[in-house]
Amino acid sequence: MRLKSLLLVSSILGGAAAGALSALALDTGVDGLSVGGRIKQGVGFGYSDLTDGILKIAQANYIVEVDSSWKPSKNIAITGNFWLRGDWYDSWGGDLVAGGIQNPYSQDATSQYGYHLNRRGGGRDDPYGNMVDHQNRYLDDFEDEMIRELAVKITDDYNRFAFKIGKFVRGWGQSDGLRLMDVLHAQDLRMKGALGDSDEIRIPNWMAALDLNFDELGIARPFEWIGLEKPGLELIFMPETNHDQFVINNPTPGDTTSGGLNGLPFPYLIDPVSGKGIPYFAAHLHDVTPREFSVTDATVAARFKFQALEGEGTLNAYYGWQELPIVKLRDSTLYVGNANNDADKALLKVPLSQQLLETLVHAPGIGYLDAMRTTTGGLLGSLGQLLGNYPINLYGCATGILPPMCSVTSNFDLDYKYRKKLIGATFTRDMVELGFGPKDVAPVFRVEASYEFDKPFNRYRVKTNVGTDAYGTPALISSVDESVTFRDQISIMAGFDYFLWLPFWKNQESSIFTSFQLFNIITEDSKDLMFQSPYAAFGSKVHPVQTYATFLWWKALDDGRLYLEGLAAYDFQNEGFAYRQRVDFNYFGDHVRPRLELIHYEGKTEQGLLGIYDASDVVEFSLTMQF
């Protein structure tokens, strides 16, 4: 059913749309001052397996943007860019149990006992969260979310230096679809997900940037001796720290928000030995982040730019923070008298330390997992079978009848306080000697490479404090010393850009731009590392060599009034696939820009990035008014 819907949608769209639209400046009547902007409203329809393969309204994202610049003198430029973003559509609803936790007694809980996406009455999945969400509807915090740029740039009369200070964005690298060297800014994945435009999902920082021109400073000669022409240096200082922004659907007991269509799925909690979900366990998640504004916690970066070998290159260094978290178990609470992790209805609240919980879960013969695996009869058998030998039976949890009278909520840290230490290089060259095709067009060769030191990972397999091995989701119930480790990682991207002329298209007015990229990510000693915790239930491991390919194309038709763009990505190891298709209709003057867009993901459950987004398929119509 899903593929039929995809083919139907593809036949309707027929192509892809252009990149970001630039705003048209208004005449302000003030010398050196320009003001422009746009208003964009979209309506998106989801069509994944979770909607039975049919189109279902899922989002109505909007953006209001005002862009301004003022140049009071030739040496000073002041820029401002302000956004208001949100979602008009209230897609949250359904009958929920215990603040968003899956109903353990729903009809289809036998094979996947535990909790994942929200449950409606009758056991249906609701892929778009719940009715109490506000996090993805209005991104209207002025300082954090509305200011995209507010900066002053000072330049030298002789172009020796340029100094910019304020809140703004600097992009590194040129890769499409996947980031490699573009590490300066975290990503906001709440509105458009992983396939949003890079210019829109980068999170701006309060920062300072100094650009030095070695030629004009008179210090280029030593570099020219070794073949490096037009050398320059970019220095970055960021006292503000951000991490990737995302929302996880089906919230935990302590968080009742969800992210709609582009929200990440709540992780499956499954025991890989029995294949059963893990019942009566829930989680409180706590962000642990560096200080938001701090000199000692600041990010520093540098980029040396030059020309050599008839191309342009950079050498990069970055010392900042990880954008994605490491999961750490803190402590837990046993709720006696309530099976749905409801603290208000529990008769007794018993604190469990990390060490005690680890013992209660993993101890051979008496641990919770062993008891669950041997349960027989009906959904879970009697509670006496499940918890008869379980140590917390001392608190009266085992009554011998269903439903059980206990549940456990664990506190987990989502820890972003790990430094990111990276060096890298980029190089781009127009291969004029390799021209081919009907117009003898030369391809452009691009390469990016990085080496990251001591990248943190959660382990997929751990040794517990009772001597047993735990893997998958149960591995998260362990000490930090066991569950977290560090590895060096090498990333390489090679890409080719080519303006394609088709020999059989005799009346082709303009070329088709194409760009192919191949990524290899090599992780030292990757055995039993988790790709991204807490997505662990289905073996989401780090491969020794992870390979991705992307392909970007665009073409203007009908004298540029019909603009098509497509972007495809493929994950070789996890067999994940994603495609973004756009069509821009530029038939209504300079101010009105309609667009149709398709975003489609195919991936195995929780397997890599594309698997996590497997339920985020959407067809969107949007209308942009520019001024």
C-alpha positions in Angstrom: 0.0 0.0 0.0 2.8 2.4 0.8 4.6 1.9 -2.5 1.3 2.4 -4.4 0.9 5.8 -2.6 4.4 6.7 -3.4 4.0 6.0 -7.1 0.7 8.0 -7.1 2.4 10.9 -5.5 5.4 10.8 -7.8 3.2 10.8 -10.8 1.4 13.9 -9.5 4.7 15.8 -8.7 6.7 14.8 -11.8 9.9 16.6 -10.6 11.7 18.5 -7.9 11.9 22.1 -6.9 14.6 24.7 -6.6 16.7 25.6 -3.5 16.0 28.4 -1.1 14.3 31.5 -2.6 16.0 34.8 -2.0 13.9 37.7 -0.8 13.2 40.8 -2.8 14.4 44.0 -1.2 12.1 46.8 -0.5 13.0 50.4 -1.2 13.4 52.0 2.2 14.4 55.4 1.1 17.4 55.3 3.5 20.9 55.2 2.0 22.5 51.8 2.5 19.4 50.2 4.1 17.6 47.4 2.5 14.7 45.3 3.9 13.2 42.2 2.5 11.4 39.0 3.6 9.0 36.2 2.9 5.9 34.5 4.3 5.7 30.8 3.6 2.8 28.5 4.5 2.8 24.8 3.8 0.3 22.0 4.2 1.8 18.5 4.5 0.2 15.1 4.1 1.9 12.0 5.6 1.5 8.6 3.9 3.7 6.1 5.8 2.8 2.6 6.9 1.5 4.2 10.1 -1.3 5.9 8.2 -2.2 2.7 6.3 -0.5 4.0 3.2 -3.0 6.8 2.6 -2.6 10.5 2.6 -3.3 12.0 6.0 -2.9 15.7 6.9 0.1 15.8 9.2 1.5 19.4 9.4 1.0 23.0 8.3 4.4 24.5 8.8 4.8 28.3 8.3 7.8 30.7 8.3 7.7 34.5 8.5 11.0 36.0 7.7 12.3 39.6 7.8 15.8 40.2 6.4 17.6 43.6 6.6 21.0 45.1 6.1 22.4 48.5 6.6 25.7 49.9 5.5 26.3 53.2 7.2 29.8 53.4 5.8 32.0 51.4 3.5 33.7 49.7 6.5 30.6 48.8 8.6 27.7 46.6 7.7 24.9 45.7 10.1 22.7 42.7 9.3 19.5 41.4 10.8 17.4 38.3 10.0 14.4 37.3 12.1 12.2 34.2 11.7 8.9 33.1 13.3 8.2 29.4 12.7 5.5 27.1 13.7 2.7 24.6 12.7 -0.9 25.6 12.5 -2.2 22.0 12.3 -3.3 20.4 15.5 -2.4 16.8 14.7 -2.3 15.6 18.3 -5.0 13.5 19.7 -6.1 10.0 20.7 -6.8 8.1 23.9 -3.6 7.8 25.8 -2.7 5.8 28.9 -0.5 7.2 31.7 0.7 10.4 30.0 1.7 8.9 26.7 3.0 5.5 27.6 1.7 2.6 25.5 -1.2 0.8 27.0 0.3 -2.6 28.1 -3.1 -4.3 27.7 -3.9 -3.2 24.1 -4.7 -6.0 21.7 -1.5 -5.9 19.8 0.9 -5.6 22.7 1.7 -9.3 22.7 4.5 -9.2 20.2 5.9 -5.8 21.1 5.1 -5.5 24.8 6.4 -2.2 26.2 5.8 1.2 24.7 6.7 2.9 21.4 4.4 5.3 19.6 1.3 6.6 21.2 -1.7 4.2 21.3 -5.2 5.1 20.3 -8.2 3.1 21.5 -8.2 -0.3 19.9 -4.4 -0.4 19.7 -3.7 1.7 16.6 -0.5 3.7 16.3 -0.7 7.4 16.1 2.5 8.5 14.3 2.2 12.2 15.1 2.4 12.4 18.8 -0.2 13.4 21.3 -2.7 16.2 22.0 -0.7 18.0 24.7 2.3 18.9 22.5 3.4 22.5 22.2 7.1 22.2 21.4 6.8 21.9 17.7 3.9 24.3 17.1 5.4 27.7 17.9 9.1 28.3 17.8 8.8 31.8 19.1 11.5 32.2 21.7 13.0 35.5 20.6 16.6 35.0 21.4 16.9 31.3 20.8 14.6 30.7 17.9 13.6 34.0 16.2 17.0 35.7 15.8 18.7 34.1 12.8 21.2 36.9 12.4 22.0 40.1 14.2 25.6 41.1 13.6 28.0 43.8 12.8 30.8 43.4 10.3 33.9 45.7 10.2 36.2 45.5 7.2 39.6 47.1 6.5 40.1 49.8 3.8 42.7 47.6 2.2 40.9 44.2 2.6 43.4 43.0 5.1 40.8 41.8 7.6 37.1 41.4 8.2 35.7 41.1 11.7 32.1 40.0 12.4 30.5 39.8 15.8 26.9 38.9 16.8 24.6 36.0 16.1 25.0 34.4 12.7 25.9 31.2 10.8 29.1 30.2 9.1 29.0 27.1 6.8 31.9 24.9 6.2 32.2 22.2 3.5 30.0 21.6 0.5 28.5 18.2 0.8 24.9 17.6 -0.1 22.4 15.7 2.1 24.9 14.5 4.7 27.2 16.7 6.8 30.9 16.1 7.0 33.0 19.3 7.5 29.9 21.4 8.2 30.4 21.1 11.9 30.3 24.7 13.3 26.5 24.7 14.0 24.1 22.2 15.5 20.9 21.4 13.5 17.3 22.1 14.2 15.4 19.0 13.0 12.0 19.9 14.5 10.4 21.4 11.4 11.7 19.6 8.3 13.8 16.8 9.6 17.1 15.5 8.2 16.3 16.5 4.6 15.6 20.1 5.3 17.7 22.8 3.6 21.0 23.2 5.4 20.6 27.0 5.5 17.3 26.6 7.3 18.3 23.9 9.8 21.6 25.3 11.0 21.2 26.8 14.5 22.9 30.2 14.7 25.3 31.0 17.5 26.4 34.2 19.2 30.0 34.3 18.0 32.9 36.3 16.6 34.7 35.6 13.3 38.0 37.1 12.1 39.0 36.7 8.4 42.6 37.5 7.6 44.0 38.1 4.0 47.6 37.1 4.0 48.3 38.8 0.7 47.2 42.2 1.9 48.9 41.7 5.2 52.2 41.1 3.5 52.8 37.6 5.0 51.9 35.4 2.0 55.4 34.8 0.7 56.3 31.8 2.9 53.1 30.0 1.8 53.7 30.9 -1.9 57.1 29.3 -1.7 55.4 25.9 -1.0 52.8 26.4 -3.7 49.9 27.8 -1.7 48.5 30.9 -3.4 46.1 33.5 -2.0 46.4 32.2 1.6 43.9 33.3 4.3 42.8 32.4 7.8 39.4 32.3 9.4 39.2 32.3 13.2 36.0 31.4 15.1 35.1 31.9 18.7 31.7 30.8 20.0 30.8 31.4 23.7 27.3 30.1 23.1 26.8 26.3 22.9 23.9 24.5 21.1 23.2 20.9 20.4 20.8 19.3 17.8 17.2 20.1 18.5 14.7 17.3 18.0 11.6 16.0 19.6 10.9 12.3 20.5 7.3 11.1 19.9 5.4 9.3 22.6 6.8 11.1 25.6 8.1 9.6 28.8 6.2 10.1 32.1 8.0 13.4 32.7 7.7 14.9 29.3 4.4 15.1 27.4 5.6 16.8 24.2 6.0 15.2 20.8 7.3 16.3 17.4 4.5 15.5 14.9 5.5 14.2 11.5 9.3 15.0 12.0 9.4 13.8 15.6 11.8 10.9 16.2 10.1 7.6 17.1 10.1 6.6 20.7 12.8 3.8 21.0 11.5 0.3 21.2 12.4 -1.3 24.5 12.9 -4.9 23.6 14.9 -7.8 25.1 16.9 -9.3 22.2 17.0 -12.7 23.8 13.2 -13.3 24.0 12.2 -10.7 21.4 9.6 -9.4 23.9 9.1 -5.8 24.9 10.2 -4.9 28.4 7.0 -4.2 30.4 6.5 -2.0 33.5 9.6 0.1 32.8 9.5 3.8 31.8 12.1 6.6 31.6 12.6 10.2 32.7 15.1 11.9 30.3 17.3 14.8 31.5 19.4 17.0 29.3 22.9 17.5 30.6 24.6 20.3 28.6 27.6 22.6 28.8 27.0 26.1 30.1 25.2 28.1 27.4 27.5 31.1 27.6 30.9 30.5 28.9 34.5 31.4 28.0 35.8 28.1 29.4 33.1 26.0 27.7 33.4 28.0 24.4 33.9 26.5 20.9 37.0 27.6 19.0 37.7 26.8 15.3 40.0 27.8 12.5 40.1 27.4 8.8 43.2 28.0 6.6 42.2 28.8 3.0 44.4 28.6 -0.1 44.7 27.9 -3.8 46.9 25.1 -5.1 47.1 22.5 -7.8 44.7 24.6 -9.9 42.0 24.2 -7.2 40.9 25.6 -3.8 41.5 24.0 -0.5 41.1 24.4 3.2 42.6 23.0 6.4 40.2 22.9 9.3 40.3 22.5 13.1 37.4 22.4 15.5 37.2 22.1 19.3 33.6 22.2 20.4 30.8 19.9 21.7 28.9 16.8 20.4 25.6 17.6 18.8 23.9 14.3 19.8 23.8 12.8 23.3 25.2 9.8 25.2 22.7 8.0 27.4 23.6 7.4 31.0 21.6 5.6 33.7 21.3 7.7 36.9 18.9 6.1 39.4 15.3 4.7 39.5 12.1 4.7 41.5 10.0 1.6 42.2 6.3 2.5 42.3 4.5 0.0 44.5 0.8 -0.3 43.8 0.7 1.1 40.3 1.7 -0.6 37.0 1.7 2.4 34.8 4.5 4.5 36.3 2.1 6.9 37.9 3.8 8.4 40.9 0.6 10.0 42.2 -1.3 6.7 42.4 1.5 4.6 43.9 1.2 3.4 47.4 4.9 3.5 48.0 7.9 5.0 46.2 11.1 3.1 46.7 14.4 4.6 45.4 16.7 2.2 43.5 20.3 3.1 43.0 22.0 2.4 39.6 23.8 -0.5 41.2 20.7 -2.0 42.8 18.6 -1.7 39.6 21.4 -3.3 37.6 21.4 -6.3 40.0 17.6 -6.6 40.0 17.4 -6.6 36.2 20.4 -8.8 35.3 21.1 -11.2 38.1 21.1 -14.8 36.8 18.0 -16.8 37.9 16.4 -14.1 39.9 16.8 -11.0 37.7 13.8 -9.3 36.1 14.9 -10.2 32.5 15.3 -13.9 33.3 11.9 -14.0 35.0 10.2 -12.3 32.1 11.8 -14.6 29.6 10.4 -17.7 31.3 6.9 -16.4 31.8 4.2 -18.5 30.1 0.5 -18.4 29.7 -1.5 -15.6 28.2 0.0 -12.2 27.7 2.5 -12.4 30.5 1.2 -15.3 32.6 0.5 -14.6 36.2 2.4 -11.9 38.0 3.6 -14.6 40.4 5.4 -16.3 37.5 6.9 -13.0 36.4 8.0 -11.7 39.8 7.8 -14.7 42.1 11.6 -14.8 42.6 12.1 -11.1 41.9 13.8 -9.4 44.9 11.3 -6.5 44.8 8.6 -9.0 45.7 9.5 -8.0 49.3 7.6 -4.8 48.6 4.4 -6.7 47.7 4.7 -6.6 43.9 3.9 -10.2 43.3 0.2 -10.8 43.9 -0.2 -13.8 41.6 -2.8 -12.1 39.5 -2.9 -9.5 36.7 -2.6 -6.6 36.5 0.8 -6.2 38.3 1.0 -3.8 41.2 4.5 -2.4 40.5 6.4 -0.4 37.9 9.9 1.2 37.6 10.8 4.6 36.2 14.5 5.2 35.6 16.2 8.5 35.3 18.5 8.7 32.2 20.8 11.6 31.4 21.0 12.7 27.7 24.6 13.9 28.1 25.9 16.4 25.6 29.0 17.3 27.7 31.5 15.6 25.6 34.0 17.6 23.6 34.2 17.2 19.8 37.8 17.4 18.6 38.2 17.3 14.9 40.7 18.2 12.2 39.9 18.1 8.5 40.5 19.3 4.9 38.6 20.2 1.8 39.6 20.5 -1.8 37.7 21.5 -5.0 39.0 21.5 -8.6 37.5 22.1 -12.0 38.9 19.1 -14.0 39.2 21.0 -17.3 41.4 18.3 -18.9 38.6 15.7 -18.5 35.8 17.4 -20.5 33.3 15.1 -22.2 29.8 14.9 -23.5 28.0 16.8 -26.3 29.2 20.2 -24.9 32.6 18.9 -23.8 31.8 19.9 -20.2 34.4 19.3 -17.5 33.4 17.8 -14.1 34.2 19.5 -10.8 36.0 17.2 -8.3 35.4 17.7 -4.6 36.8 16.0 -1.6 36.3 16.4 2.2 38.0 14.5 4.9 38.0 14.7 8.7 39.6 12.9 11.7 37.7 13.0 15.0 39.5 12.1 18.2 37.9 10.2 21.0 34.3 10.3 19.7 32.0 9.0 22.5 29.7 6.0 22.0 27.3 4.0 24.0 28.1 0.3 24.0 25.7 -2.2 22.4 27.1 -5.0 24.6 28.2 -4.6 28.3 29.4 -6.6 31.2 27.0 -6.1 34.1 27.9 -5.9 37.8 26.6 -9.5 38.3 29.0 -10.9 35.6 26.5 -11.4 32.8 26.5 -9.9 29.4 23.7 -7.6 28.4 23.1 -6.2 24.9 20.6 -4.1 23.1 18.2 -2.1 25.2 19.1 -3.9 28.4 22.7 -2.7 28.0 21.5 0.8 28.9 20.8 -0.6 32.4 24.5 -0.5 33.4 27.2 1.7 34.9 28.7 4.6 32.9 32.1 3.0 33.1 30.7 0.0 31.1 28.2 1.7 28.9 30.3 4.6 27.5 33.5 4.3 25.5 35.6 6.4 23.0 36.9 5.7 19.5 38.6 7.7 16.8 36.7 8.1 13.5 37.8 9.0 10.0 35.3 10.4 7.5 35.9 10.9 3.7 33.7 12.3 1.0 34.5 12.3 -2.7 32.1 14.1 -5.0 31.7 15.0 -8.7 29.6 17.8 -10.1 28.7 17.8 -13.8 26.4 19.9 -16.0 24.8 17.3 -18.1 23.7 17.7 -21.8 21.7 14.7 -23.1 22.7 13.6 -26.6 19.2 12.5 -27.5 17.6 15.8 -26.3 18.2 18.0 -29.3 16.2 21.0 -28.1 17.7 21.0 -24.6 17.8 24.7 -23.6 20.0 24.4 -20.6 22.1 21.8 -18.8 21.0 19.5 -16.0 23.1 20.0 -12.9 24.1 16.7 -11.3 26.2 16.0 -8.2 27.3 12.6 -7.0 28.9 12.0 -3.6 30.3 8.9 -1.9 30.9 9.0 1.9 33.0 6.5 3.9 33.0 6.7 7.7 35.6 4.5 9.3 35.4 3.7 13.1 38.3 2.2 14.9 37.4 -1.0 16.8 33.7 -0.6 16.2 32.6 -4.0 17.6 29.6 -3.7 19.9 29.2 0.0 19.6 25.7 1.5 19.4 25.0 3.7 16.4 23.0 6.1 18.4 21.5 5.4 21.8 18.9 4.9 22.9 17.9 3.3 19.6 19.3 -0.2 20.4 16.5 -2.8 20.3 17.1 -3.9 16.7 20.9 -4.1 16.6 21.6 -0.6 15.6 25.4 -1.0 15.7 28.3 0.9 14.3 29.8 -0.7 11.2 33.6 -0.7 10.8 33.1 1.1 7.5 29.8 2.9 6.9 29.1 3.9 3.3 26.6 6.4 2.0 25.9 7.8 -1.5 24.0 10.9 -2.4 22.8 12.2 -5.8 21.6 15.8 -6.3 20.1 17.1 -9.6 18.2 20.2 -10.7 16.9 21.5 -14.0 15.0 24.6 -15.1 12.3 24.2 -17.8 10.0 26.6 -19.7 12.5 29.5 -19.6 13.2 29.0 -15.9 9.6 29.1 -14.8 9.4 25.4 -13.9 12.2 24.4 -11.6 12.9 20.8 -10.6 15.2 19.5 -8.0 15.9 16.0 -6.6 18.1 14.7 -3.8 18.6 10.9 -3.1 20.6 9.3 -0.3 21.4 5.6 0.2 22.8 3.9 3.3 24.6 0.7 2.0 25.1 -1.1 5.3 21.6 -0.5 6.7 19.9 -0.6 3.3 18.2 2.8 4.0 17.0 5.1 1.3 15.7 8.7 1.2 14.5 10.9 -1.6 13.5 14.6 -1.7 11.7 15.8 -4.8 10.7 19.4 -5.4 8.8 21.4 -8.1 8.8 25.2 -8.1 6.2 27.0 -10.2 7.6 30.4 -11.1 4.7 31.5 -13.2 3.2 34.2 -10.9 5.7 37.1 -11.0 8.6 37.8 -8.7 6.6 37.7 -5.5 4.6 34.4 -5.5 6.4 31.0 -5.4 4.2 27.9 -5.1 6.1 24.6 -4.5 5.3 20.9 -4.3 7.6 18.7 -2.3 7.9 15.0 -1.6 10.1 13.6 1.1 10.3 9.8 1.3 12.2 7.4 3.6 12.8 3.7 3.5 14.7 2.0 6.3 14.8 -0.8 8.8 13.4 -0.1 12.2 15.9 1.9 14.2 18.7 1.1 11.7 20.8 4.2 11.1 19.5 7.7 10.4 17.2 6.8 7.6 15.6 4.0 9.6 14.8 6.4 12.4 13.0 8.7 10.0 11.1 5.8 8.3 7.7 7.1 9.3 8.3 10.7 8.3 7.1 10.5 4.6 5.3 13.6 3.5 3.8 15.4 0.5 3.7 19.1 1.0 2.3 22.0 -0.9 3.6 25.4 0.1 3.1 29.0 -1.0 5.8 31.7 -0.5 5.1 35.4 -0.7 8.3 37.4 -1.2 8.8 41.1 -0.6 
